[in-house]
């Protein structure tokens, strides 16, 4: 038979287990083809829409410098000083099944390629009615983490390549895009609260026995 102090310890464990905040999985990537995989003959990565479908974009400009995600990646070149050429501006994807008011975390990697890749380019990221700017980077791949709150069940995730003066003609790349729902606390079961008085009583008995 368990001693009063041991029973108190067990009750404490049960209460902690019952009252521990349960977390939703929140691990499913809501983005299609965040790895920027391509198929022959298609403009841009599968599952994404180019903001200017007839504009130029790149599939893995420097295969020897891959992101942490590996494989292929997507790039936009600064063509502001080239009158005869235009770029694709960026890319977008419609995300559905969102929870209005829910919090979402976006992660992605970016870097710069080609001429003068020296902290002169960044992605302007829009999700729903919120916009963020990514880290200015060079040839080293960096990971950005951004947080958004959904205002609608269906929203557009959009990346626009932006270039500072002097960037021409470098390329801004993106890879490893992940959008996940933040874990939300699950309401505490009523049974957990019923354990609290028992725990208090056992603790008192244990103190009396020790006294």
Beta strands, then each sheet from edge to edge (+ up, - down):
strand 1: 49-50
strand 2: 58-59
strand 3: 74-77
strand 4: 90-95
strand 5: 103-113
strand 6: 121-127
strand 7: 130-133
strand 8: 142-149
strand 9: 155-163
strand 10: 171-181
sheet 1: 1+ 4- 9+ 6- 7+
sheet 2: 2+ 3- 10+ 5- 8+
end
